[in-house]
Amino acid sequence: MPSNPTGGQSDSGRTSTGGSAAQLPSGNRLARDSVSRPSQIPAGNEGGIRKRPVDIPSQRPSRSDAGNFLGVAGGIGAGVALGGAAANQTGQLPANRFGEGRLPAPPQQRPNWNARSLNRDYKWRERVFKRNDAWNERANQRQAGREDFQKNRDERWDNIQSRREDRQNFRDQRREDWQQYREDLWDYRADRAEEIWDNVRDFYDDVFDDAWWGYWGWGTWWPGYYPSDPWWWWSNATWNSLEDFISAPADPTFVDYGVNVVFEGDSVFVDNQPVSAEQYEKPIVEAAANVKQPPPPLPPSDPNQSKEWMPLGVFALAQEDRGDPVMFFQLSINQQGIISGAFNSTISNDIRPVAGQAEKTSPRASWRIGDNTETIFETTLGNLTQDVSPIAVHFGNSRTQTWLLVRMPKPAPAGQSQKLPQVPRVPPPLESPKT
């Protein structure tokens, strides 16, 4: 169990004031209920009126405020408390039978299959089935690793937590303990990412695909599918492609929150040097709070046209130490550094837009969920090119916690084998952001 009852790490938590965050109006809450929308149905079903598929597997709990983590709609105090509860949240994914010696049901036997596969062609089905086969193969290979991590998790995490208190002394004295601490932390994060992939598998491939955006995404309805790449939004950006697209600096900036950027009280320690929290946070928090909500990130209608948005990928948001991944982001960026995308809570079925801004000179990036200007997510564009990276979550002026973003692999193109990720155990090079 985590030593901190709020679920946040001892290095990054500030005393909570229990303040109230701005709440989203109820009209902005979109959930996958049986609400009819005009259809954007592919060829063969034109002119129809389609009801939103109720695709929530029976194993998932009904919608409740328990899934409203991070103060998205319930205020900072509620977000901190529920964020802590998320660390111990288990069993919210569709029934996973690894422990019972059998794999989860294949896609065509899941409750949402009929709605999800409606009017899909053989290439789409091939991608879905190959992806499921790849995850099954990985599950068989990962059995020993899963069991070992679960057996030793608490001891490893407690060791990391106890050494966090001494990390500044390690660094000041240039002791070998410093590098060993960071290596052990990233080794744990790698195992944590593997666990998250084990749990998510291919259950949520329908989140942030073309049907999701066309039927129940937060944006206005847009015509038709993009059958050549239904999972366009899942594409990940390399630094080279991102550098060219937004004219970013030649070298990426990787920030290790909780290591070289540490939040303590009213100060932020950047490379062990104190900076006032207001000086460090204010520009990036205000950028996310004040940016106008951009439109949904859509692929170009003609693949030969230049694209307005570059997908950064789909990420699970989870606590570092434990807990099921139940919150997901799709993030995209335009050439001006504006961030768009969506948030989807798979426990509460809460769907909201994302709005943010990247600083091209740092380049730090931040975003908010919907109209909530109190809970702000901060990282760097360099971090967002990684499969797993730490992220700072700011709960107003009262608390900052370090969480993890774990990239969800995109379904392979038709005719190609599905490649699943392997987390590198070597931490990325440290470079502190400019303030």
N, C-alpha and C positions, 0 to 999 in steps of 0.2 A: 504494500500500500504506500502511496506517496506520503512523505513526512509532512508536507504542507497541506492542511485540510482544504485549502481553496483549490488545490490542484496545480497552482503555479509554482515555479521553481523559487528557491530561497534567494537566488541572486537577482531575480527580476521583479519581485513583487513589491508594490508600494502599499502603504496603508490605504485601505479603501475608505472613501468618504461616504460611500453609499448614495452618491448623487444619482440623479435621474437623467438618463439619456433621452434625447429626442426620440419619440416613438414614430414609427411609420404609420400613416393612416391605414385603417383597415382595408380600404379599397385598393391598396397597393399589394395586398397579400394575395398571391396566386397559388392555389394548391391544385393538385390533380384530382379534382372532384368531377362529378358527372355534370359538367357545364357545357352546353353546346356552343360551338363556334362555327362560323363559315369555314368550309373545308378548303384546304389547299392540297387536294388529293392528286396523286400522280395519274398519268394517262390510264384510262380504263375505268375511271370512276369520277369523271368530270361532272361538275354541277351538283354533286351530292352534298348533303348536310351530314357532317360526321360528329358524333358525340365524342368528347374527350375520353380516351380509353382509361378505364380505372385499372391501372397497371401495378398497383401496389400489392406485392405478394402477401398472401394471408399470414405469413410469418411475421410481417412487420406490424408494430403496434399502431393503434389508431392515432390520428393527429392529436397532439396535446401540447400544452405549454412546456412540458418537460423537454421538448426538442428545440426550444427557442434559446439556443446557447448564445453566449457572447454578447448579450444585451442587444441583439438585433432589434427586438421590439419591446423588450421588457425593462430597459434601463440598465445603467452601469452596475448597480448593486446586484440586480438579478443576473446580469451577464456574468459577473465574477463568480457568483455562487454556482450557477448552472455550468459555467465553464469548468469549475472544479469537479462538478458531478460528471462531466463528460469523460474525465480521466478514468472513471470506474464504470462507464457505460458499457455493457456487454450484451450480446445476444440481439442486437438491433438489426443485424443483417439477416437476409434470408437464411433459413436453417442450414447450417454448415455441419456436415456429418463427418468431418475428418476424424474426430475422436471416437466415432462409432465404427471406423473402418470402412466407410463408404463415402463416395463423392456426392456433392449436391446434384440435384436433378439437372439434366441437360436442358438447354434453352427451350426446346419445343414442348417440354413438360412443365414449364413454369407458368404460373397463373396469368402472366401478361403476354403470353406468346401470340395469341390470336390477334390482339389489337396491335402489337408491335410489328408483326410480320405482314400485316395487311398490304397487299399490292406490291410486295417486295419481290425483286427478281432473283434469279438463281445466284448471281454474283454477290448480292447482299447476304443471302443465306449461306453461301460458301464461306464468307468472311466470318460470320457469326459462329458457324460450326467449327471452323479451323481454330478460331480463338478459344472456344471452349475446350477443344482437344489439347491445345497448348497449356491451358491452365490445369487441366487434369494431369498432364504429364509432369508439370512443375510441382503439383501437390504431392504426387508420389515421391518425387525426388527430395522434397523439402521436409518430409516427415520427421527425420531425426533432428534437423535444424530447428523446426518449430518446437519440438519437445524440449530440446536443450535450452532454448531461449526462455520458454515459459518456466522451466525449472530454476534457472539461475537469474531471472529478471530482477527480483527484489534485491538480492545481494549486490548485483552489479549496479543497480540504480542508487542504492544507499551509499555505495562506495563513491560514486560520482558526486552525489549530493554533498557528502562530507568533505570531499576534496575541493568542491567549488568555493568553500569558505576560505581556502588558503591559496586560491589561484593567483591573487595579486602578489602575494609574497613569492610564490614560485617564479612569477614573471620578473619581478624586481631583482631577484637574486640570480636570474638566468639559470635556474636549476633545471635539471633534466625532468623533474617532476612536471614542469609546465607542458612540455611537449607530450609526455606520457599521458597526462590528464586529457589533453585534447584528442589524442589518438583513441583513448578508451571511450571518450564521449562519442566520437564519430563511429566507432565500432558498434556502440549501443544503438546509435541512430540508424545505422545500416540494418541491424537486426530488426529494429522497430519498423523500418520501411518494408522489409521483407514480410513482417507479420501483417502489416496493413495490406499489402498485395495479396497475401494468403486469404485475408478476410473479404476483400472487395472482389477479387477475381474478375469475372465478366458479368457480375450481377447488374451493374448499372451502365452497361454500354448504351442503353437507350436514353440516358441523361446527356443532354447537350449534343444530340445528333440532329439531323435535319428535321425529323418529325417532332422532336422536342421543341425546337425553335419555331417550326411551322404551326404547331397546334397549341402548345401550352407554355411556350417561352414567354418571358415578360414583355417582349417588344410587340409592335404592331404586326399584324399578319402580313406575311410576305408570300408572293406567288410561287407555288411549286416546290419541288424537292430539288436537290442537287445530287442525283443518283450516281454521278461519277465519283463522288466522295462524300457519303453521308456523314462521315466523322471528320469533316474538314476542321472543325473547331478543336479537335483533339491534337492537332499537329503541334509539335514542339519546335521552338525557334533555337537555332544555334547562335552563338555570339556573332559569328561572321555575318549571318543573314540579318540579325538584328542591327548590327552596326551599320550595314548598308541601308537598311530600311528607314531608320530614324536618325541617321548621321550621328551615332553614339561615339564615344571615345574608342580608340583602337583596342584598348585592353579592358576586360570586364572588371568590375569591383565585386568581390565576394566578402560579405560581412557575416561573421559568426556571432550572432546575438547570444549573450551569456558568456562569451569568451573575450572578444576584443571590443565589443560594445556591451556594456553592463549597466543596467538601470538600477540605481539604489537611491531611495529617498528623493530628494530634489536635485540630484546630480545624475549625470550619465558619464560613465568612465569610458573614454575612447582611447584605446591603446594605453590604458592605465592613467590617463590624464583626465581630471574632472572637467566637465562642461555642464553648465546649468541645463536642467531638463528643458526649460523654456527655450533656450538658445538652440538646443539640438532638435527638439520635437516640433516647435511651433511652425517652422516653414513647411515641413512635410505633412503635418497634421492639417494645417490650413489648406494646403494644396488639395488634399483629398476631400476636405469638408466643403470647399467652395467651388470645386469644378462642376460645371453644368452636366447634368446627366446626358451622356452621349447616346446615339442610337444603337440598336443591337448590332453586333459585329457580323456582317453577312459576307459570304464569298462573292466575288465578282460574277455577274451573270454570264460573262464570257471569259473562259479560262485564259484567253490570250490578252485580256485587258489587265492593266495594272490594278492591283488590289488596294482597297482603302484600308483594310485591317489585316494585321498579321496575328494569327493565333499564337499565344504563348503556351497553350495547353490546358489540360484539365488536371486539377490537383485535389487531393484529399487533404483536408485540414484536420490535424489531430494533435493531441497532447504528446509531449516527448516520451513520457514514461509508460503509459498504458491506455487502454480503451479502444473501442471500435471506432473506425472512421465513419462518421455519419454526416459530415459536412463537406461539400464539394464546391470548388470554384471553377468556372471557365473564364480565362483571362485572355484578352486580345489587346493590341496596341495599334494606334495609327501613327502616321509619320510625324505628327505634332507631339507625340508622347502622351496622348490621352489614352486612358485605359477604360475599356468597356468589357462587358461579359455578364456573368450571372452567378448567383449563389443558389444552391439547392441543398436543403436539409432533408436527408432521406428518412429521418425519424419523424419529423413534424410535417414533411411534405411542403415545406415553406420554400417559395420561389421568389427571388428578388433580383433586381438589376444591380450591377456593380458599376461604380464610377470612380476614376482615379487619375493620377498624373505621375509621370516619370520625369525626373530631373535629368536632362541630358548631360549636364556637367558633372554630376556626382558618380554614377547616376542612381540615386535612390528612387524608390517607387512606393506609392501608397494608394490605398483605395478604401472606399466605404461600401456598405451594403445598403442599397435603397437610399432613404432620406436620413438615415442614422449618421449624424456627424460626430457622435461621441465615441463610437467604437471604430478605431482606425487600424488598418493592417499595413505594416511597413516592412519592406525588404529592399533588395536591389534587383535590377534587371539581370545582373550576373547570376544571382541566386536563382532567378526564375528560369535559367537555362539548365539547371541541375535537376537530377531525378529526385533528390531529397535535399532540403535546405531548411534552416531555421528561419522563423519569421517572428517579428515583434508585434504583439497585439496590444494596442493602447486603449485602455478603458478610461476615457476622459483624462483628467489630470490626476487620477487616483491610483492607477495601477497599470503596470506593463508586464506582460507575461511572454515567455518564449515558447512558441509552439512549433510544429513541423508542417511543412508542405511536402507532400509526396506525389510525384507525377503519376498519372494513370496512363499506361501505354495505349497508344492508338491501335485499333484493329488494323491488321495488315491488309494491303490491297489484294483484290481477288487474284488468285493464282500464285500468291506468294505465301510462304510459311510465316506463322506468327512468331515474332521475336519478342521475348519477354525480358525485362530489364534485370540487371544485376548491379546492385549498388556498389560503387567503388568504396573501398575501406579507407582510402587515403583522403584526409580532409583537403578541401580546396585551399589554395594559397590565401592568406589573410591580407586584406587591404581595407583600411578604415575609410568610411565615407567622409567627404568634406562637410563641414558644418558652417 
